[in-house]
Every structure is written in C-alpha cells, then in structure tokens.
Amino acid sequence: MTAAVRFLADVRDGLRSRPGRTAIAFTGVAIGLFALTLTVGVLRGFQERARRLTAELGAHAAALLQAPAAGDSERASETPLARRHLEALRAAAPDAVWSGLDARAAEGPDGRHSFWLVRTDEHLARARNWTLVDGRFLDAVDVRDGAAHAVATEAALRLFGWRPGDLVAIGDRILRLVGTVSGGDAPSEPAAGIVGASAPAVFVPWTTALRGTGGPGSDRIDALHLAADSEAGLRRAIGIAQRVLAAPDLAPADATWVTPESLLRGLRRWRTGVIWGTGLLAGLCLLLGGSSLMGLLLSDVRNRMPEIGLRLSLGARPPDIAVLFLAEAVLVTALAAAAALLAAWPVLGMLSRQTAIPFDLRGLSVPVVLGAALLLGAAFSYVPARLAARTSASEALRND
C-alpha cells in the first residue's frame, strides 16, 4: 500500500469514526455552498441577460420608440412618429445610419403561429447590425417601386418551412423571399418593444400595398433605429436628434430613446438587490457551516490526542498531523460542494421557469463554487490543524 493510499484511508477512517458530527458539518457546509451556488447562478444569469439585451439592440445602436395611442383611436392632437422625422434626422446627422419600421403582429400561413410583419426601408439591416444569411436585404429599388419582395428571419423560415426564393402568401399578396437575416444569439422575445432578427419576422418595403398594414401611403413609424461607428458617434447622433426633434412641429409625443445603457440600467438595479439578498444569505450560511466544521475539527483534536501522540512517537512530523486535519476538512467541503451543485441544478431550473430572475450555471460557475469550497475547508481547518501540529508527543500521550 502506497503512502498516498494509506493517507487517504486515514482521512476516511477519521471521518467515519464520528459520523454524527461529520454529518452535521457536512450539512451546514452544503447549505452554505448551495446558497453560494444560487448567488453565482443569479450573477451569471444577469450577466447573460445583459449580454443578450445588448445583442438584441446592436452594437453602437439606439432606438426611438413611441408609446401606442390610448384606446383604438389614432393620435389626433399628438404628433406621431412618421417618415418625415426620419428624413429630418438623416439630413441633420448623415454620418449615422437611420431607419424606421412599422411592425404589426400577423397570422402565419399555417393558422397556428404568428409573426411580425414589418414595413421598413433598405437601411434597417445596417441600422440593426444584422447578419445577412442568404440572398440580400431590401434595396432602394424595392422601396421605390413597392416591389413584391420580402426578407424573412431564420426563425420565420424554421417556423413556416420557407426557403429563400419561395413565393409566400403575406396578407393578400404573394411575395418572393429575396433574403434571410439572422439576429445571432439575441433573445427571441423582443425587449422594450424592439423587434429582433431572432424573432419570427418578415420585412417588406413600406411602399408595398398589403392588407392590414395601413397601405403604401401610411406615414406611420413605430420605431426609429440608429447605428453609429463608435460609442462617441452614437452619443453625438442622439444629441443631434434630440435637438432636431425639439422643434415644435417635429416633437413626437411619448417618444423614448432606448440605448444599451437604458436597457441595462433597470437590470443593474434589479441585479444589485437580488445579489445583495442572496449574497448575504450565502455568507451567513457559509459562516455557520464553516463554524460547524471548525467545531468538528477542534473536537477531533481533543478526542484524538492519543492518536496524535502515537503518530508523533512513530516518526510523524507536525506538518503531517496538520495536513491530516486539513485533508479531512477539504474532503468534507468538496463533497458538500458536489452535493450543493447537484441540488442547485433542478432548483435553478424550476426558479428560472417560474420567476423573472435569470439563472445560469455555465462557464466558470462550477469552478467558482468548487474553489470556494476548498478555500472554506482550508480557512476553517487552519486553527484546529495548527493546534494539532503544535502538540508534543509526550503531552498528547499523557491525555490517553
């Protein structure tokens, strides 16, 4: 039997000789690490949510959204967003990419699923930083002539079984799919009223006559999108737009700028509250669990004095005694971490489905919990291990 195998057997036997106290320490540490796992999962979930929200809007991008009119009536005395706003902004800030859209929910050809029917211009894909997967996006000729062309998202193609080049029935028209766009890994559910390229959507020129869209003469815009080549360029373009739209004849009613910062501001406040709550709970549970572990080891030192004296008299060095107690503590915390992670996976899955709090245990989450467990074991075993190592053989044997 090698020295390593004998050492592991000693550690195992030391823990098995006190099953009750070991179980108490294991349970306390496992509860603390379970709370820590929840905290790490929440933190990672908020980080992922922030990344996905930013991806949905686009890099160096912003949107101007207008709240819908109250009731079923059109805005009469208010100023709705319209194409004239878009043209005024393009003229005032030509270095940025500007686009507008009018999005309405439409029933799919299968009669079971719906999609976003979006009337827009040729600049939308650039303003949203979308990836062209197949074919092309709408161009200036399509918009000028009101062509019976359409571009669909990959989600729409998967949902309805379409392929680029197909003739599809949209409303009362037959349109040809000339391209496919992808929104990457952005969320499938639009945030803050923004239609993403990962949602089922079909984009048509806003000059195309389609039933239920207000017709080619409709000037309506639900959202105005902006993209710049840098963060500074985006701030400059928004500043110009705010000055232009401050004019009495252009000021849109109930219009709000949506930027990556505004999307993340509320998320950060929510994250701070949740992290503080779960973090304090995790810290308290870890402190209680670590205290139980230290109490177990201190009791072990007192009860195992004859064993310590015998080991020292047979040639064991003080560091060997310290490592024995350290290994016992680390083994308890490592097993507790494994139990906490196994218990956290189904709990986090259930909470993510039933609450709005995001959870994510991918990436570095598991190593963080395991590393915390090892540090916990080392920290709370330091005093007992040092006490055992400083005991002399004669003193230990006198306690027999």
N, C-alpha and C positions, 0 to 999 in steps of 0.2 A: 504494500500500500504506500503510495507516494505521500510526501509531506502535505501537498495541496489537498489530497483526498482526506487525509486524517484531519486537516484543519477544518474542512467543510463538515466532516462528521461531528467534530467538537461543537461547531456552531449550531448544527441541527439539534444535537443532544441537549445543548444548553437551553434552547428554546422549548424543546419538547418536555423538559423536566418541570416546566412551570406553565402548563397550557392555559390556566385561567388568566394569569397576569399577562401572558403573551397575547391572548385573545382580546383583552381589554385594550392593551396598547395598539394592537393591530386595528381594532375597530375605530379608536379615536383618530389614528393617523389616516385611515381610509376615508373617514368622513371629512377630515380637513382637506385631503387631496381631491376628494370628489367636489367639494366647494371650489377649490382652486381650478379644477378642470372646467367647471361651469364658467368661471370668470374668464379663463383663457378662451373658451369657446365663444363667449359673448364678444370679447375683444376682437378675435379673429373674424367673427361674423360681421361686426360693424366695419372692420377694415375692408372686407369683401364687398359689403353693401356700398360703401363709399366708392370703391373702385368701379363697381358696376354702374352706379349712378353717373359717375364722370364719363364712363364709356358710352352711356346712353346719349348724353348731350353732345359729346365730341370734344376733341382737344381744341383749346383756344376758341371755344364756341359759346354762344349765348342765344337766348330766345326771348322774344317779347310776346307774352300771352295776354289775351283779353278774356275776362270773365264773361260767361254767357249772359244774355239779357234775361231779366226776370220774366217768368211766365212764357207764354208762347208767342208773344208779340215781338216784332223786330224793334231794334233801338230807334226811337223816333227823335227825341230831343238830344240823345247822346251821340258821340262820334265813334263809330265802329272802326276797327282796323280794316284797311282797304288797300288796294293795289297802289293808290296814289301815295300812301305812306311809304310803301316800298320804293317807288320811283324817287321820291324826295330823298330818302336815305341813300340810295345808290348814287345820286348826284352829289350829295354832301360828303360822302365817305367812299370814294371809288376804289380805294386800296383794299377794302374788305369785300368779302363775298356775302351778298344778301339774297335771301329767297323767302318766299311766303307760301303758305299752303292753306287749304280749306279741307278739313278731314271730317268725314261722316261715317258712322257705322253702317255697313251694308250686309245684306244676307248673302251667304255664299251660294254657289250653284248647286250644292248638294242639299240645300234647305235645312241643314243642321248646324252649320258653323257660320260665323260672321267674320268679317274682315274690315279693315279701314280702307275706305275709298277716298283717296287723297287727290285733290286737284292742285296742281302746282306748276312751276316753271322749270326751265332747264338747269337752274343753278342749285337745286335742292341737294343733290348728292354731294356737291363740293361744300356747301354750307354745313352739312352734317358729317363730313369726313367719312362717308360710307364707302365700302369696297364694292366695285363692280365685279360680279362673279362671271356673268355671261352677257354677251351682246353689248348693248350700250344703254345709257340713260336717255331720257328725253332731250331733244335738242331744240335749237331756236326755230327750225323749220316746223317741227311738230307743234310748237306753241303758236307760231304764226298762222298755220293752216288749220289748226284744230284737228290734227290727224287722229285717226282711229288707232292709235298706238298706246301701249301701256307697259309699265315696268312693274314687276312683282318682287316681293321679298322671298328669300328662300323658305321662310315659314309658310307663306301662302302657297308656294309650289308644292311643298310637302303635304299641306293640308288638303289641297284640292287635286293633286296629281297632275298639275300642269307642267309643261316644259317650255323653255324659250322657243319662240317661233309659232306656238299654238295660237289658234283663234279661240278666244274665250268670250262668253256672254257676260257682260257687265251692264247691269241695268237693262236698258232697251237697245243696247248697241253690241255689235260684235267687234272686239278689239284684238289686235295682234300683240302678243308679248314680244317686245324687242329686246328685253334685258332683264337681268336679275341682280339685285343688290343684297348685300349682307351687312348686318349690324355687328358682326363679330360675336363677342360673348356678352353683349349688353343685355339687360333684362328683357324678357318677353312682354312684361306688363309696363306700359308707358308710365313714367313718373312725371308728376306736375303737369299732366295734360300733353306731354310731348310724345308724338308718335315715333317709335323707334323702328329701325330697319330689321330688328329681330322679331317684331310682331307681324302677324299676317296682314299685309297691306298691298294695295295696288295703286300705283301712281299714274295719273293721266294728265295731259295738258289741260290747264284750266279754261282753255278755249274750246274744248271738246264738249259737244252737246250730249249730256247724259241726264236721264230722268232722275229726279230726286237730288240733284246737285245744285240747283239754282240756275242752271243754264250757262252758256258761254258768256253771257253779258253780266253775270253776277260779279260784283267787285269785292265780295266778302273775303276776308282772311282771318283764319282762326289763330295762326301763329306766324310770327316773322322771325326767321333764323339768320344768324350772323356768324361768320367764321373769319378769323384773322390768322396771320402767320406767326404771331407770338402773343404772349400774355399782355405785353405793353400795347401791342396793336389792338388787341381786343378791348382793353380799357379805353384807349383813345377813340375807337369806333363807337363804343357805348356812350362816351361823353358827347361826341358829336350828335349821336341820335337823340340823346336827351335834350340837347339844345334845339334841335330841329323840331322835335315833337312837342316842345313847349309853346310853339306858336298857337294862338287861339283857334285857327282854322284847321289845325292838324292834331291837336292834343287828343289822343284816344282815351275813351272812358274806361276806368278799371283795368288798365293795362299794367302788367308787372313784368319786370325783367327777371329771367331765370338764368343764372350763371352756375358754373360748378361750385363757387363759394356759397351761393344761396341754397343750392341743393344740399350741401354738406353742413350748413350752419345748424339747422334743426337736428340733423342726425348726430352732430357732435354733442349738442346739449343732452340729447336722449342717451347717448353712449356714456357721457360723464356720469349721469345719475345711476344708470344701471351698473356701470363698472364700480362706482363707489360702493353701491349696495352689496353686490356680490363679492367685491374685494374685501370689504370689512368682514363679511361673513366667513370668507375663506381664511382670512388672517386669524380670526378668533378661533375657528375650528382647528387650524394648524397649530396654534399656540396650545390649545387644550390637548390635542393629540400628541404634540411633542412633549408636553409636561407629563402625560401618561407614560410615554416611552422612557423619559428620564427617570421617572419614579420606578419603573420596572427595572432599569439597569442599576440604579442605586441600591434597590433591594437585593438584586443579584449579587452585587459586590459584597454586601454584608453576609448574605447566606452562603456565598461560595468562598469564603475566606480559607477554609481548609483546602479546597481545590487549588486556590491561587498559591497558597504556601507550598503545596506538593509540587506544583508545576515549577515554581521558582527553585525549589530544592533539587529538582531533577535537571536543572540547566536552562530552564526558560528565562528569557530576558524580560525586563519590564516592558519594552515595546511590544513583545509578543503578547503579553497579557492585555495591553491596551488595544491591540489590533483585534483580539478575540471579541472584546465587548463592542468595538466599532463595527465589526463584521455582523454581529448579531443585530445591531440597530439598523444597519443598512439593509440587511435581508428583510427585516420586518417592514421597513418603509418601501422597499422595492415591491414586495408582494402587495402591500397596501395600494401602491400606485397602479399596479396591474388591475387590481380589483376595482379601483375607482374609475379607471378608463373604461373597463368593460361595462360597468354600471352606467357611466355617463353617456355612452353612445345611444342607447334606446331612449334615455330620458331627454337628451338634447333633441333627438329626432321628434319626439312627441311634442316638446315645447315649441319647436320651430313650426310645427303644423298648426298648433292651437293658439299661438300668440304671434304678435308682430315683431318680437325680438329675434334678430338673426343669430344663428349659431353656426360655427364652423370649426371642426377639429382637424382640418387638413394641415399640411405643411409642417411647421415647427411646433405645433401644439403638443403633440405627444412627447417629443424630446424635452420640451419645457417642463411638462409635468413630471417626467421621469428624473430630470435633473434636479427639480425642486425636492423630490423625494429623497434623492441621495444626499443633497445638502442638508435636509432636515435631519436625516439619520446621523450624519457626521456632526452637526451642531449640537444636538441634544444628547449625544453619547460622549461628548468631549469630557465633561466633568466626571461622569462615572468611570470612563476609561482612564483618565488621569489619576483618579483616586485609587483605582485598582493597580495601576502601574507603579505608584509610589509606595505601595505596601511592601514591607520587607517580609522575607520568608519566615523569619522567627516570629514576627508579630502575627502573621497570618496563621501559623501553626498553633500559636497559643490560644486561638479562638476555636480550636477543634474541641 
